Amino acid sequence: MFERRLKAFLILPIICGLVLVGRLYQLQIVQGDEYTRLADAALISPKQFLPPLRGRILDRFGRVLVSDEPAYDVTVHYGVLSMNEGYLLRLAAPLRKKSPRWQAATGDELEAEVKRRIAKMWTTIHEVSGQSIRQLRERRDAVCRTVDRLRQHIAAARQRAGLDQPSERIRLKEEDLFHAVLRDITPKQRTRIELELSNLPFVRVEPSVRRVWTEDAEPLCHVLGGLGQVTADMIRNDPDADDWLACYRAGDEVGVSGVERLGEEMLRGKRGYEERCLDGTLNNHQAPIDGRDVALTIDFDLQRQIADLLVAAVREHPPATGASCVVIDVQTREVLALVSVPTYGATALQQDFTALRDDAIHMPLLFRAVQAEYQPGSIVKPVTLLAGFANKLVTPTETVFCTGQLIPGVDKWHCWTHWRGISGHGAMNAEDAIKHSCNVFFYTMGQRIGADRLTTFSRSAWRGQIDENEPQQGTGLIEERDGLIPTLTWMKEQRHRGFRQADGRNYAIGQGELGITPLLAANLFATLADGRYRAPTIIANDCRQRPASEILGVSPEAWALVRRGLYRCVNEDGGTAFKYARLDGLEICGKTGSAECVPRVIEQRFTFETDEGAGIKQSSIIAPTVEAACEMLDLPYGTACVKAEPLKRYPGLVDDNGEGGKVPTHAWFAGYAPYRDPRIALAIIIEYGGGGGHSAGPVARAIFETLMRCPQDYLGLRKTRLAAGGAP
Amino acid sequence: MIVSIARLLPVLGWAILAGVLILTAVGLLGVYASEADEEGPAVQTLRQLGYLGVGLAGFLLIQIVGYREIGRWAYPLFALTLILLTLLVVARNVPMDPIIPARRNAYRWIVLGPINIQVSEYAKVVYILALAAYLRFRTNYRTLSGLLGPFVLTLIPVGLILKEPDLGTSLLLLPALFIMLFVAGAKIKHLLLVTVLGLAAMPAFYFSPLMNDYQKTRIESLFRQGEGDARWRMNEGYQLSQSKIAIGSGGFFGQGFREAAFFRHDLLPEEHNDFIFAVVGHQWGFCGCLGVLICYLVIIVSGLTIASSTSNPLGRLLAVGVCALIFAEVVINVGMTIGLMPVTGMSLPFVSMGGSGLISSFLAVGLLVDVGRRNPPEIARKPFEFDYADEED
């Protein structure tokens, strides 16, 4: 029986052996090729990407404004950034092999050692870079958040496609890559990091690039814009998402403002990659394709000179907080200068960002030229006049008598003479009214035309819009604003009323619910010079369609009259710009404006509501901006702010008489030159600068002088002289 | 002289010894390939050669002393082993460093200076010896109640080893028990009953708190291998996936003996111990794996033949026990590397690196060969030859 049972038992190893052999056959013979492929793949390091050079931004004449320079980044493997258990375990394994000290260690001890090394890495990076631990933590969390969000998007997409895969199961390529935590380190920093951290496999110093502004490019800071982290939304909506080399990855830097953002598609290049085996030999290689350059229409020299002039003007006219100037070529509507002051330096954006953001008085981050909407004041009076002619509500010869106020006995609707203690203008015809900037004349016009027709006409003059719902074509900059010309719908929603007679009067002199950016103002005067509207551009050789559109209903005589008025405003004694903007040798036409405005809120009490689990908690603090308030209360950005009480405004009331006093007006000057055959239009504003003629006029003169001195014949004077037979 | 050496062991004994040495050589080659490229001496290879020497010495010692003499000490040795095992369990609560250090949160080793003794490895052999000694006398276990003794004898060391914790080794003793009982003559229906009860109790065991999370994960991994779940493959399923890749990429003839690239870069954890079979599969391919399995088969078949040819009851059971042990270890370990068994931390006898494992295996095989050597003259009927006429009922 023993024998029998022995034989019975013998069957067991034989059966088991056959099962094992069968499985081995399956793995080694049937699936052998597949596994060989996997084994070979396992011997290859994760691909290392070679970053492309981002395209440069050039000025009108090809001068380089921004370019990439090679630099080094400190990168950390995603497994360490996310403290992934599996990756930490795999870090522990080779540790055990490499030194006898660790061979006998427990799993806990090894884990502790790995964590200690990771902590040492962070400390070293903190010491070498000078960045606070909090900043490094934020950087690390930002990368993890982006990857997490990506994973959720992919999970959601797969669910929509019918695949039921929980998001924890999805593995992204980003999880095997190294991500930059410290960009653009100095050679000294690089040496130190390589010395101290070279034995750690999860941190590397990788070649990269950094964005460098040319010297003195500070006046262009708003135009150039900056780079920032790519967001999960951008990755999702990336047009190049299918190309694994060209697409955005978590941790990439993209243009977020200015031309960097506008020209992103051209500026971004395509990565290359390098694949090496674990023992170092090169396996696969593709060179990166650099981005293409973007050329602007802006003249770098002109921009710098104008910036200097504006800075001086702001200083001369306290309590001015800033200024802006836009110079446009009338025929091509190319923007030659797009200046906004105050400016900031390239490094300030990274190092002093909080200080810049919280300077609520000067607002250096504000791209005034395209983003700030001011009340236009008197500079839109020519538009009112044209509207009157277009609607046949005024004739060239008719006059209006200005006594200093519109309605006798009513202490409202004054002409500006009232504030200067002068008696009224007397009888004014249309041309005179522009020259003298007579409010009473224009109140009368406004009454006649009515707010509705006036706003409709203004839309076609400012933006080329016939229909109020037409989309507006601008430069394409993300910061660009369309300006404010109220429609009836807007009035109903925002003011809960329709248009009133008072609106007509206000809009006629550029006050009330109107907002214009310096770019729009400059383009408006180019339109006045040219007779047709056309969209402006800052990109050289802009291939977009920018058709010119006629301003309907205005006769050539009306145009000539308005232009004569503008000419006389600057060049005839009595014109509001005569003392300030007139220039020998150049026939400048223009209009001054002193826009009444409200002071800026510079301090508010912000109240936030947070859900603390146990209930809703309210906290409030006084701060200049809502982001500063979040920081001071240690709340995440974007926490719901339920109340913002303005506490302080700037400027306070300016008192030049010793009694009473009012908020200083914004100082405008807008115009074009030369009178015959206009070439250049410009608009200048000095925030809270006071009188338009007084403050902005001289700046305009200085700018036209600069233009005359330019080697490029912007004003066409040399051509004219040649044509007239004179010396060039 | 050669003739006398040749007669030192019977043919089967030489076959077994040859198989054992081939297996040890395969293991050494596998380790040497990955160590040879590193600087300095091939430490692990040399150490294993040292253990081989000790093992062979123990083997020879057993041949000299004889299994029956050792068998007299079966129970005392077993008691000693139980005491040592208890010490290990106690060390969890009463720290006994440095004699009983905690390694990866397990208390399995007794360290006496430079000597590391993994108690459970030796416990396996002692257990077989004790069980064989207990089962020598029939009538103990032809009844259900008679099975109680062997079970208690088994469950005590199983429980102690389980507490170390060492799930793999503890479970190893159960197949050995069943096979020895089966061969010794316990009624099939009794054994079936117990087996069925055991299988029925398994789900309860699985969900009880006796199972750690990671142990459950290992069993789950068996079912998740085919899913293509990338995260699993990188975390819990890493070892198994890498093992399969290593083995599968061996193809028919293997990647070559020097081919250790896959292992040099730490792509398979524990490749010298539990997963040594993956190294074999990678380097020697299907042919190599087949060869290794044939070696084991030769050992087992030789062992069983020895069992049938000898008439000493202790010898018979001892031979069967050793074969059962080797059989179980091989099936569990190889099955683990190819995804048929859960990962249990069990090493492959003779091939895996590790002193205690190698030496205890040599001791076991020494007993086996010794049984084959000493054949008393045929006086009575061979034991365990039951006729049904012997039954009382």
Interface residues (C-beta under 8 A of the other chain):
Chain A: M1 F2 E3 R5 L6 A8 F9 L10 L12 P13 I14 C16 G17 V19 L20 V21 R23 L24 Y25 L27 Q28 I29 Q31 G32 E34 Y35 T36 L38 A39 D40 A42 L43 E85 G86 R90 A93 P94 K97 A104 A105 T106 G107 D108 E168 R169 I170 R171 L278 D279
Chain B: P101 A102 R103 R104 N105 I179 F182 V183 A184 G185 D229 A230 R231 W232 M234 N235 Y238 Q242 K244 I245 A246 I247 G248 S249 G250 G251 F252 A261 F262 H265 D266 L267 P269 G281 H282 G285 F286 C289 L290 L293 L297 I300 V301 L304 A307 S308 R316 V320 A324 F327 V331 V334 G335 I338 G339 L340 K382 P383 F384 E385 F386 D387
